[in-house]
């Protein structure tokens, strides 16, 4: 399930930010709309947050998400 894969991916990089494009690239998420929905759901949980910032993988400052937990 793509939701679980994205969640695990962001958690693995915690507490670093990862941008939406890197999530797409690394996980091969084909539908951008799907990614948007998943990120929206993750951001609704207290341990995740979306923010503009430098991505840990590509270094670009753009819309990104991170896991605050651990
Ligand atoms: Zn990136």
PDB file of the backbone (N, CA, C, O) and the ligand in Angstrom, with CONECT records:
HET     ZN  A 101       1
ATOM      1  N   UNK A   1       0.846  -1.196   0.000  1.00  0.00           N
ATOM      2  CA  UNK A   1       0.000   0.000   0.000  1.00  0.00           C
ATOM      3  C   UNK A   1       0.881   1.245   0.000  1.00  0.00           C
ATOM      4  O   UNK A   1       1.831   1.365   0.773  1.00  0.00           O
ATOM      5  N   UNK A   2       0.535   2.155  -0.883  1.00  0.00           N
ATOM      6  CA  UNK A   2       1.390   3.317  -1.081  1.00  0.00           C
ATOM      7  C   UNK A   2       1.439   4.204   0.160  1.00  0.00           C
ATOM      8  O   UNK A   2       2.467   4.817   0.449  1.00  0.00           O
ATOM      9  N   UNK A   3       0.348   4.271   0.880  1.00  0.00           N
ATOM     10  CA  UNK A   3       0.316   5.096   2.083  1.00  0.00           C
ATOM     11  C   UNK A   3       1.368   4.625   3.095  1.00  0.00           C
ATOM     12  O   UNK A   3       2.113   5.430   3.653  1.00  0.00           O
ATOM     13  N   UNK A   4       1.413   3.316   3.316  1.00  0.00           N
ATOM     14  CA  UNK A   4       2.354   2.740   4.275  1.00  0.00           C
ATOM     15  C   UNK A   4       3.797   2.939   3.810  1.00  0.00           C
ATOM     16  O   UNK A   4       4.688   3.184   4.623  1.00  0.00           O
ATOM     17  N   UNK A   5       4.019   2.834   2.506  1.00  0.00           N
ATOM     18  CA  UNK A   5       5.373   2.993   1.975  1.00  0.00           C
ATOM     19  C   UNK A   5       5.864   4.430   2.149  1.00  0.00           C
ATOM     20  O   UNK A   5       7.012   4.660   2.533  1.00  0.00           O
ATOM     21  N   UNK A   6       4.993   5.387   1.867  1.00  0.00           N
ATOM     22  CA  UNK A   6       5.375   6.795   2.005  1.00  0.00           C
ATOM     23  C   UNK A   6       5.615   7.131   3.476  1.00  0.00           C
ATOM     24  O   UNK A   6       6.568   7.830   3.818  1.00  0.00           O
ATOM     25  N   UNK A   7       4.737   6.624   4.333  1.00  0.00           N
ATOM     26  CA  UNK A   7       4.864   6.874   5.764  1.00  0.00           C
ATOM     27  C   UNK A   7       6.198   6.312   6.274  1.00  0.00           C
ATOM     28  O   UNK A   7       6.925   6.996   6.994  1.00  0.00           O
ATOM     29  N   UNK A   8       6.511   5.088   5.907  1.00  0.00           N
ATOM     30  CA  UNK A   8       7.755   4.453   6.344  1.00  0.00           C
ATOM     31  C   UNK A   8       8.966   5.208   5.816  1.00  0.00           C
ATOM     32  O   UNK A   8       9.971   5.350   6.512  1.00  0.00           O
ATOM     33  N   UNK A   9       8.867   5.688   4.593  1.00  0.00           N
ATOM     34  CA  UNK A   9       9.966   6.424   3.969  1.00  0.00           C
ATOM     35  C   UNK A   9      10.249   7.719   4.720  1.00  0.00           C
ATOM     36  O   UNK A   9      11.403   8.037   5.006  1.00  0.00           O
ATOM     37  N   UNK A  10       9.204   8.459   5.034  1.00  0.00           N
ATOM     38  CA  UNK A  10       9.364   9.731   5.749  1.00  0.00           C
ATOM     39  C   UNK A  10       9.871   9.472   7.165  1.00  0.00           C
ATOM     40  O   UNK A  10      10.694  10.225   7.685  1.00  0.00           O
ATOM     41  N   UNK A  11       9.377   8.411   7.781  1.00  0.00           N
ATOM     42  CA  UNK A  11       9.806   8.066   9.140  1.00  0.00           C
ATOM     43  C   UNK A  11      11.285   7.692   9.175  1.00  0.00           C
ATOM     44  O   UNK A  11      11.993   8.011  10.130  1.00  0.00           O
ATOM     45  N   UNK A  12      11.740   7.015   8.131  1.00  0.00           N
ATOM     46  CA  UNK A  12      13.133   6.574   8.078  1.00  0.00           C
ATOM     47  C   UNK A  12      14.072   7.782   8.010  1.00  0.00           C
ATOM     48  O   UNK A  12      15.196   7.735   8.509  1.00  0.00           O
ATOM     49  N   UNK A  13      13.601   8.849   7.394  1.00  0.00           N
ATOM     50  CA  UNK A  13      14.429  10.041   7.234  1.00  0.00           C
ATOM     51  C   UNK A  13      14.300  11.014   8.408  1.00  0.00           C
ATOM     52  O   UNK A  13      15.015  12.014   8.472  1.00  0.00           O
ATOM     53  N   UNK A  14      13.394  10.720   9.327  1.00  0.00           N
ATOM     54  CA  UNK A  14      13.137  11.612  10.458  1.00  0.00           C
ATOM     55  C   UNK A  14      14.416  11.905  11.239  1.00  0.00           C
ATOM     56  O   UNK A  14      15.253  11.017  11.402  1.00  0.00           O
ATOM     57  N   UNK A  15      14.581  13.145  11.729  1.00  0.00           N
ATOM     58  CA  UNK A  15      13.642  14.270  11.618  1.00  0.00           C
ATOM     59  C   UNK A  15      13.913  15.161  10.405  1.00  0.00           C
ATOM     60  O   UNK A  15      13.506  16.323  10.378  1.00  0.00           O
ATOM     61  N   UNK A  16      14.605  14.610   9.400  1.00  0.00           N
ATOM     62  CA  UNK A  16      14.925  15.406   8.224  1.00  0.00           C
ATOM     63  C   UNK A  16      13.692  15.617   7.341  1.00  0.00           C
ATOM     64  O   UNK A  16      12.774  14.797   7.312  1.00  0.00           O
ATOM     65  N   UNK A  17      13.705  16.738   6.630  1.00  0.00           N
ATOM     66  CA  UNK A  17      12.647  17.019   5.668  1.00  0.00           C
ATOM     67  C   UNK A  17      12.917  16.270   4.374  1.00  0.00           C
ATOM     68  O   UNK A  17      14.070  16.078   3.987  1.00  0.00           O
ATOM     69  N   UNK A  18      11.872  15.856   3.722  1.00  0.00           N
ATOM     70  CA  UNK A  18      12.019  15.291   2.389  1.00  0.00           C
ATOM     71  C   UNK A  18      10.952  15.924   1.501  1.00  0.00           C
ATOM     72  O   UNK A  18       9.786  16.019   1.883  1.00  0.00           O
ATOM     73  N   UNK A  19      11.369  16.353   0.313  1.00  0.00           N
ATOM     74  CA  UNK A  19      10.430  17.063  -0.551  1.00  0.00           C
ATOM     75  C   UNK A  19       9.545  16.096  -1.318  1.00  0.00           C
ATOM     76  O   UNK A  19       9.825  14.901  -1.414  1.00  0.00           O
ATOM     77  N   UNK A  20       8.476  16.644  -1.855  1.00  0.00           N
ATOM     78  CA  UNK A  20       7.500  15.803  -2.531  1.00  0.00           C
ATOM     79  C   UNK A  20       8.086  15.124  -3.761  1.00  0.00           C
ATOM     80  O   UNK A  20       7.726  13.993  -4.088  1.00  0.00           O
ATOM     81  N   UNK A  21       8.983  15.817  -4.434  1.00  0.00           N
ATOM     82  CA  UNK A  21       9.555  15.221  -5.641  1.00  0.00           C
ATOM     83  C   UNK A  21      10.454  14.036  -5.310  1.00  0.00           C
ATOM     84  O   UNK A  21      10.479  13.048  -6.045  1.00  0.00           O
ATOM     85  N   UNK A  22      11.190  14.132  -4.209  1.00  0.00           N
ATOM     86  CA  UNK A  22      12.042  13.011  -3.813  1.00  0.00           C
ATOM     87  C   UNK A  22      11.207  11.803  -3.407  1.00  0.00           C
ATOM     88  O   UNK A  22      11.557  10.664  -3.715  1.00  0.00           O
ATOM     89  N   UNK A  23      10.107  12.059  -2.716  1.00  0.00           N
ATOM     90  CA  UNK A  23       9.212  10.959  -2.374  1.00  0.00           C
ATOM     91  C   UNK A  23       8.728  10.290  -3.653  1.00  0.00           C
ATOM     92  O   UNK A  23       8.702   9.064  -3.758  1.00  0.00           O
ATOM     93  N   UNK A  24       8.347  11.115  -4.624  1.00  0.00           N
ATOM     94  CA  UNK A  24       7.868  10.596  -5.891  1.00  0.00           C
ATOM     95  C   UNK A  24       8.952   9.782  -6.587  1.00  0.00           C
ATOM     96  O   UNK A  24       8.703   8.672  -7.057  1.00  0.00           O
ATOM     97  N   UNK A  25      10.162  10.347  -6.648  1.00  0.00           N
ATOM     98  CA  UNK A  25      11.266   9.677  -7.329  1.00  0.00           C
ATOM     99  C   UNK A  25      11.660   8.372  -6.658  1.00  0.00           C
ATOM    100  O   UNK A  25      11.785   7.337  -7.313  1.00  0.00           O
ATOM    101  N   UNK A  26      11.852   8.427  -5.359  1.00  0.00           N
ATOM    102  CA  UNK A  26      12.353   7.260  -4.631  1.00  0.00           C
ATOM    103  C   UNK A  26      11.357   6.118  -4.570  1.00  0.00           C
ATOM    104  O   UNK A  26      11.736   4.948  -4.608  1.00  0.00           O
ATOM    105  N   UNK A  27      10.091   6.462  -4.476  1.00  0.00           N
ATOM    106  CA  UNK A  27       9.082   5.426  -4.307  1.00  0.00           C
ATOM    107  C   UNK A  27       8.337   5.105  -5.595  1.00  0.00           C
ATOM    108  O   UNK A  27       7.527   4.179  -5.639  1.00  0.00           O
ATOM    109  N   UNK A  28       8.614   5.867  -6.630  1.00  0.00           N
ATOM    110  CA  UNK A  28       7.953   5.602  -7.896  1.00  0.00           C
ATOM    111  C   UNK A  28       6.455   5.818  -7.846  1.00  0.00           C
ATOM    112  O   UNK A  28       5.682   5.070  -8.444  1.00  0.00           O
ATOM    113  N   UNK A  29       6.054   6.859  -7.119  1.00  0.00           N
ATOM    114  CA  UNK A  29       4.626   7.201  -7.063  1.00  0.00           C
ATOM    115  C   UNK A  29       4.257   7.841  -8.397  1.00  0.00           C
ATOM    116  O   UNK A  29       4.743   8.922  -8.728  1.00  0.00           O
ATOM    117  N   UNK A  30       3.415   7.183  -9.145  1.00  0.00           N
ATOM    118  CA  UNK A  30       3.116   7.670 -10.485  1.00  0.00           C
ATOM    119  C   UNK A  30       2.111   8.807 -10.479  1.00  0.00           C
ATOM    120  O   UNK A  30       2.253   9.772 -11.230  1.00  0.00           O
ATOM    121  N   UNK A  31       1.103   8.697  -9.640  1.00  0.00           N
ATOM    122  CA  UNK A  31       0.061   9.715  -9.636  1.00  0.00           C
ATOM    123  C   UNK A  31       0.352  10.784  -8.593  1.00  0.00           C
ATOM    124  O   UNK A  31       0.376  10.512  -7.393  1.00  0.00           O
ATOM    125  N   UNK A  32       0.570  11.996  -9.068  1.00  0.00           N
ATOM    126  CA  UNK A  32       0.877  13.086  -8.150  1.00  0.00           C
ATOM    127  C   UNK A  32      -0.298  13.365  -7.219  1.00  0.00           C
ATOM    128  O   UNK A  32      -0.120  13.788  -6.077  1.00  0.00           O
ATOM    129  N   UNK A  33      -1.478  13.123  -7.723  1.00  0.00           N
ATOM    130  CA  UNK A  33      -2.679  13.355  -6.920  1.00  0.00           C
ATOM    131  C   UNK A  33      -2.694  12.405  -5.723  1.00  0.00           C
ATOM    132  O   UNK A  33      -3.082  12.785  -4.619  1.00  0.00           O
ATOM    133  N   UNK A  34      -2.266  11.167  -5.960  1.00  0.00           N
ATOM    134  CA  UNK A  34      -2.194  10.187  -4.875  1.00  0.00           C
ATOM    135  C   UNK A  34      -1.224  10.643  -3.810  1.00  0.00           C
ATOM    136  O   UNK A  34      -1.514  10.566  -2.616  1.00  0.00           O
ATOM    137  N   UNK A  35      -0.072  11.118  -4.244  1.00  0.00           N
ATOM    138  CA  UNK A  35       0.936  11.602  -3.307  1.00  0.00           C
ATOM    139  C   UNK A  35       0.375  12.748  -2.467  1.00  0.00           C
ATOM    140  O   UNK A  35       0.559  12.791  -1.251  1.00  0.00           O
ATOM    141  N   UNK A  36      -0.305  13.664  -3.129  1.00  0.00           N
ATOM    142  CA  UNK A  36      -0.880  14.809  -2.428  1.00  0.00           C
ATOM    143  C   UNK A  36      -1.851  14.379  -1.352  1.00  0.00           C
ATOM    144  O   UNK A  36      -1.863  14.930  -0.251  1.00  0.00           O
ATOM    145  N   UNK A  37      -2.664  13.392  -1.677  1.00  0.00           N
ATOM    146  CA  UNK A  37      -3.652  12.894  -0.717  1.00  0.00           C
ATOM    147  C   UNK A  37      -2.957  12.253   0.474  1.00  0.00           C
ATOM    148  O   UNK A  37      -3.336  12.491   1.621  1.00  0.00           O
ATOM    149  N   UNK A  38      -1.945  11.443   0.205  1.00  0.00           N
ATOM    150  CA  UNK A  38      -1.224  10.751   1.278  1.00  0.00           C
ATOM    151  C   UNK A  38      -0.508  11.752   2.175  1.00  0.00           C
ATOM    152  O   UNK A  38      -0.563  11.641   3.400  1.00  0.00           O
ATOM    153  N   UNK A  39       0.166  12.733   1.568  1.00  0.00           N
ATOM    154  CA  UNK A  39       0.891  13.722   2.362  1.00  0.00           C
ATOM    155  C   UNK A  39      -0.070  14.541   3.210  1.00  0.00           C
ATOM    156  O   UNK A  39       0.242  14.919   4.340  1.00  0.00           O
ATOM    157  N   UNK A  40      -1.241  14.809   2.650  1.00  0.00           N
ATOM    158  CA  UNK A  40      -2.258  15.548   3.387  1.00  0.00           C
ATOM    159  C   UNK A  40      -2.699  14.745   4.611  1.00  0.00           C
ATOM    160  O   UNK A  40      -2.870  15.295   5.699  1.00  0.00           O
ATOM    161  N   UNK A  41      -2.879  13.439   4.417  1.00  0.00           N
ATOM    162  CA  UNK A  41      -3.297  12.572   5.523  1.00  0.00           C
ATOM    163  C   UNK A  41      -2.211  12.473   6.584  1.00  0.00           C
ATOM    164  O   UNK A  41      -2.496  12.503   7.781  1.00  0.00           O
ATOM    165  N   UNK A  42      -0.965  12.354   6.137  1.00  0.00           N
ATOM    166  CA  UNK A  42       0.147  12.272   7.085  1.00  0.00           C
ATOM    167  C   UNK A  42       0.244  13.554   7.909  1.00  0.00           C
ATOM    168  O   UNK A  42       0.451  13.522   9.122  1.00  0.00           O
ATOM    169  N   UNK A  43       0.089  14.678   7.217  1.00  0.00           N
ATOM    170  CA  UNK A  43       0.233  15.972   7.881  1.00  0.00           C
ATOM    171  C   UNK A  43      -0.847  16.177   8.937  1.00  0.00           C
ATOM    172  O   UNK A  43      -0.691  16.992   9.847  1.00  0.00           O
ATOM    173  N   UNK A  44      -1.941  15.432   8.810  1.00  0.00           N
ATOM    174  CA  UNK A  44      -3.029  15.546   9.780  1.00  0.00           C
ATOM    175  C   UNK A  44      -2.673  14.840  11.081  1.00  0.00           C
ATOM    176  O   UNK A  44      -3.321  15.046  12.108  1.00  0.00           O
ATOM    177  N   UNK A  45      -1.638  14.007  11.029  1.00  0.00           N
ATOM    178  CA  UNK A  45      -1.198  13.318  12.240  1.00  0.00           C
ATOM    179  C   UNK A  45      -0.168  14.180  12.961  1.00  0.00           C
ATOM    180  O   UNK A  45       0.612  14.900  12.338  1.00  0.00           O
ATOM    181  N   UNK A  46      -0.186  14.087  14.294  1.00  0.00           N
ATOM    182  CA  UNK A  46       0.626  15.015  15.079  1.00  0.00           C
ATOM    183  C   UNK A  46       2.125  14.813  14.889  1.00  0.00           C
ATOM    184  O   UNK A  46       2.898  15.755  15.062  1.00  0.00           O
ATOM    185  N   UNK A  47       2.548  13.601  14.538  1.00  0.00           N
ATOM    186  CA  UNK A  47       4.000  13.381  14.432  1.00  0.00           C
ATOM    187  C   UNK A  47       4.572  13.788  13.075  1.00  0.00           C
ATOM    188  O   UNK A  47       5.784  13.730  12.864  1.00  0.00           O
ATOM    189  N   UNK A  48       3.690  14.202  12.155  1.00  0.00           N
ATOM    190  CA  UNK A  48       4.173  14.659  10.856  1.00  0.00           C
ATOM    191  C   UNK A  48       3.830  16.125  10.656  1.00  0.00           C
ATOM    192  O   UNK A  48       2.837  16.614  11.195  1.00  0.00           O
ATOM    193  N   UNK A  49       4.646  16.826   9.885  1.00  0.00           N
ATOM    194  CA  UNK A  49       4.298  18.196   9.535  1.00  0.00           C
ATOM    195  C   UNK A  49       4.849  18.525   8.160  1.00  0.00           C
ATOM    196  O   UNK A  49       5.915  18.053   7.767  1.00  0.00           O
ATOM    197  N   UNK A  50       4.105  19.338   7.445  1.00  0.00           N
ATOM    198  CA  UNK A  50       4.535  19.807   6.128  1.00  0.00           C
ATOM    199  C   UNK A  50       5.065  21.211   6.298  1.00  0.00           C
ATOM    200  O   UNK A  50       4.475  22.024   7.010  1.00  0.00           O
ATOM    201  N   UNK A  51       6.165  21.494   5.653  1.00  0.00           N
ATOM    202  CA  UNK A  51       6.697  22.840   5.699  1.00  0.00           C
ATOM    203  C   UNK A  51       7.625  23.073   4.514  1.00  0.00           C
ATOM    204  O   UNK A  51       8.088  22.133   3.867  1.00  0.00           O
ATOM    205  N   UNK A  52       7.886  24.356   4.249  1.00  0.00           N
ATOM    206  CA  UNK A  52       8.840  24.694   3.207  1.00  0.00           C
ATOM    207  C   UNK A  52      10.230  24.625   3.817  1.00  0.00           C
ATOM    208  O   UNK A  52      10.487  25.239   4.852  1.00  0.00           O
ATOM    209  N   UNK A  53      11.107  23.899   3.196  1.00  0.00           N
ATOM    210  CA  UNK A  53      12.443  23.809   3.758  1.00  0.00           C
ATOM    211  C   UNK A  53      13.363  23.009   2.861  1.00  0.00           C
ATOM    212  O   UNK A  53      12.932  22.436   1.860  1.00  0.00           O
ATOM    213  N   UNK A  54      14.646  22.975   3.229  1.00  0.00           N
ATOM    214  CA  UNK A  54      15.616  22.238   2.425  1.00  0.00           C
ATOM    215  C   UNK A  54      15.433  20.721   2.578  1.00  0.00           C
ATOM    216  O   UNK A  54      15.430  20.191   3.689  1.00  0.00           O
ATOM    217  N   UNK A  55      15.285  20.059   1.471  1.00  0.00           N
ATOM    218  CA  UNK A  55      15.112  18.609   1.450  1.00  0.00           C
ATOM    219  C   UNK A  55      16.431  17.926   1.811  1.00  0.00           C
ATOM    220  O   UNK A  55      17.495  18.335   1.346  1.00  0.00           O
ATOM    221  N   UNK A  56      16.356  16.882   2.643  1.00  0.00           N
ATOM    222  CA  UNK A  56      17.557  16.171   3.089  1.00  0.00           C
ATOM    223  C   UNK A  56      18.224  15.421   1.931  1.00  0.00           C
ATOM    224  O   UNK A  56      19.417  15.125   1.988  1.00  0.00           O
ATOM    225  N   UNK A  57      17.478  15.125   0.915  1.00  0.00           N
ATOM    226  CA  UNK A  57      18.009  14.310  -0.182  1.00  0.00           C
ATOM    227  C   UNK A  57      18.522  15.143  -1.351  1.00  0.00           C
ATOM    228  O   UNK A  57      19.589  14.853  -1.892  1.00  0.00           O
ATOM    229  N   UNK A  58      17.779  16.173  -1.747  1.00  0.00           N
ATOM    230  CA  UNK A  58      18.195  16.946  -2.921  1.00  0.00           C
ATOM    231  C   UNK A  58      18.625  18.371  -2.559  1.00  0.00           C
ATOM    232  O   UNK A  58      19.198  19.069  -3.395  1.00  0.00           O
ATOM    233  N   UNK A  59      18.356  18.810  -1.323  1.00  0.00           N
ATOM    234  CA  UNK A  59      18.818  20.115  -0.881  1.00  0.00           C
ATOM    235  C   UNK A  59      17.979  21.289  -1.342  1.00  0.00           C
ATOM    236  O   UNK A  59      18.286  22.439  -1.026  1.00  0.00           O
ATOM    237  N   UNK A  60      16.926  21.009  -2.085  1.00  0.00           N
ATOM    238  CA  UNK A  60      16.083  22.081  -2.597  1.00  0.00           C
ATOM    239  C   UNK A  60      15.116  22.569  -1.521  1.00  0.00           C
ATOM    240  O   UNK A  60      14.543  21.764  -0.786  1.00  0.00           O
ATOM    241  N   UNK A  61      14.937  23.872  -1.430  1.00  0.00           N
ATOM    242  CA  UNK A  61      13.954  24.412  -0.503  1.00  0.00           C
ATOM    243  C   UNK A  61      12.605  24.479  -1.191  1.00  0.00           C
ATOM    244  O   UNK A  61      12.361  25.339  -2.037  1.00  0.00           O
ATOM    245  N   UNK A  62      11.753  23.575  -0.821  1.00  0.00           N
ATOM    246  CA  UNK A  62      10.451  23.490  -1.462  1.00  0.00           C
ATOM    247  C   UNK A  62       9.472  22.860  -0.480  1.00  0.00           C
ATOM    248  O   UNK A  62       9.829  22.600   0.669  1.00  0.00           O
ATOM    249  N   UNK A  63       8.256  22.615  -0.916  1.00  0.00           N
ATOM    250  CA  UNK A  63       7.250  21.988  -0.052  1.00  0.00           C
ATOM    251  C   UNK A  63       7.733  20.587   0.333  1.00  0.00           C
ATOM    252  O   UNK A  63       7.976  19.738  -0.524  1.00  0.00           O
ATOM    253  N   UNK A  64       7.861  20.375   1.622  1.00  0.00           N
ATOM    254  CA  UNK A  64       8.411  19.110   2.099  1.00  0.00           C
ATOM    255  C   UNK A  64       7.626  18.623   3.300  1.00  0.00           C
ATOM    256  O   UNK A  64       6.772  19.330   3.837  1.00  0.00           O
ATOM    257  N   UNK A  65       7.931  17.401   3.712  1.00  0.00           N
ATOM    258  CA  UNK A  65       7.261  16.827   4.879  1.00  0.00           C
ATOM    259  C   UNK A  65       8.305  16.149   5.747  1.00  0.00           C
ATOM    260  O   UNK A  65       9.327  15.672   5.253  1.00  0.00           O
ATOM    261  N   UNK A  66       8.041  16.112   7.037  1.00  0.00           N
ATOM    262  CA  UNK A  66       8.966  15.403   7.924  1.00  0.00           C
ATOM    263  C   UNK A  66       8.209  14.761   9.066  1.00  0.00           C
ATOM    264  O   UNK A  66       7.074  15.124   9.372  1.00  0.00           O
ATOM    265  N   UNK A  67       8.863  13.802   9.685  1.00  0.00           N
ATOM    266  CA  UNK A  67       8.324  13.145  10.869  1.00  0.00           C
ATOM    267  C   UNK A  67       9.055  13.718  12.067  1.00  0.00           C
ATOM    268  O   UNK A  67      10.285  13.686  12.127  1.00  0.00           O
ATOM    269  N   UNK A  68       8.287  14.252  13.037  1.00  0.00           N
ATOM    270  CA  UNK A  68       8.890  14.913  14.182  1.00  0.00           C
ATOM    271  C   UNK A  68       9.253  13.914  15.288  1.00  0.00           C
ATOM    272  O   UNK A  68      10.063  14.204  16.169  1.00  0.00           O
ATOM    273  N   UNK A  69       8.643  12.755  15.218  1.00  0.00           N
ATOM    274  CA  UNK A  69       8.771  11.773  16.289  1.00  0.00           C
ATOM    275  C   UNK A  69      10.166  11.241  16.534  1.00  0.00           C
ATOM    276  O   UNK A  69      11.119  11.685  15.894  1.00  0.00           O
ATOM    277  N   UNK A  70      10.295  10.329  17.419  1.00  0.00           N
ATOM    278  CA  UNK A  70      11.551   9.683  17.844  1.00  0.00           C
ATOM    279  C   UNK A  70      12.332  10.574  18.787  1.00  0.00           C
ATOM    280  O   UNK A  70      13.410  10.195  19.244  1.00  0.00           O
TER     281      UNK A  70
HETATM  282 ZN    ZN A 101      14.176  16.455  -2.443  1.00  0.00          ZN
END
